[in-house]
Amino acid sequence: MFAAAVLVEILGLAQGQWVMWSAASVVVGDLAASTGKLKQRAIGAVVGVPLGFLAGIVLPQSRIGYALAVLAATLTLISFSRYIIGFGLRCFFIALAASFAGSASGIAEERILNVLIGGTFGLLAVALTEIVWLRVMRKVRSSG
């Protein structure tokens, strides 16, 4: 998380919390599982954000719509057993809420980019950890 926060600061990324959450989210054990998690997050963001943005164009802006979109986005954290569906809907509702608040296009672009940057960063961290771990294990086996 610290390294992801440093990355956000160095790159000067707006909405940098999404980079940090995405980096942390893909660290799930091994490289194969982490790659799968990044794929699910990427699909969810690439599908959910544009659809939420389009829905926000069609629907009239309102405070109630904004409040419901924020509530729905929050509920996606606990409502779906399939991660890709929950994350895709979370991206949808965040983009919809941003539309209702009048700032959808910038938020939508940042969300997709930051999910991909953070996820890739997390994936690199997992790969680096696996490389170091394998080297340590080889040294332990060869000396023991």
N, C-alpha and C positions, 0 to 999 in steps of 0.2 A: 504494500500500500504506500509506503514511504517513497519507493522508487517511482511509482505511478504518479504520486503527487508532485515529485520533482519534475517528471516529464511534462505534466500539465503546466507547471510554472515556466519551464524552459521554452515550451512551444507557445505559451500564452493562450491556451485554449479556453474559450468561453464554455460555460457549463461543464467544467472539468470534472465534476463529481461523477459524470457518466463514464469518463475514462477510468477513474479509480474503481468504480463499482464493476465495470466490465472486466478489468484486469483481475480483480479479486474473484469474480464469479467464475472465470474459466479455470481457476486453479482447483481442480477436483480430484487429483490423485496421480494420474499418469498422463503421458503425452497424448495417447489415443483418446482418452475420455475428455481431456481438455480441448482437443481439436474438435470433437463432436459437439461440445458445449459452445465453442465459438461459432461453429456452423449454425447451430440453432439460434443463437443470439443474432447473428448476421441476417439470417432469413427473417426472423421476427422483426428486426428493425427495418430492413429493406421493404418488407410488405406492410407492416403495421403503420409506420410513420406516414408514407404517402397516402394510404387509405384514410388515416385520421385527418390529415391535411385536407384531402378532398371532401370528406364529410363536413369539416369545418367551413369550407367554402359554400356548401349547399345549405347548411343549417344557419339560422340567424344567431348572431352573437347575443348571449345573455348571461347574466350572473348565475342563474339557476343551471343553465347548461354547463357552465364552467365548473360549478360546484359538483354536479353529478359526474362530470368527466374525471375530476380529481378523485372523487370517491371511488369510481369504477377502477381507475388506475391503481389505487391503493388496494382494492379488493382482489386484483389479479395476483397479488403477492401470495395469497392463500387459497385461491378459488380453483386452481386448475392442477390436475395431476400431471398433465403433459406440459413440460417446460416451454416448448416452442410456442404453444398456443397461449399460455399465460404471458410470456414475454412479448409475443406479437401483439396481443390485446393491450398490454401495458403501454407499448409504444404507440398504438393507435389512440388510446385515451389521453396520453400525454400530448400528442400532436393535436388532438381535438381540443383539449383544454387550452393549449397555446393559441389555437385558432380563435377560441372564444375570448381570449385575453388580447387578441390583436397582434400576436407576434409569432405566428405559426411558421412562416417560411424559414426564418433564421433558426428557430428552435429545432425544426424538423431536420434541416441539413446538419446542424450540430449533433443532434442525437445519433443519426446514422454514422457520421464520421467518428464521433467519440466512442461509440460502441465498437466499431472496427479497430480503432487505434488501441483502445484499452484491452480489448480481447486479444489482439495480436501481441501486445506487450506482455500480457499474462501468459500467453502461450510460449513466448520466448523465455519467460522466467521458469516455466515448468521444464522446458527443454534444457536450459542451462543447469537446473537443479538435477535433472536426470543424468546429465553428462558428468557433473561433479560427483554425484552419488556412485555412479558406476566406477569412476576412477578410484574413489575411496575404497570401495568394496574389493576392487582388484588388488590394491595395495595391502589390504587386510588379509586377503586370501594368500597372497604371495609371501607375506612375512609370517604367516601362522602355520 
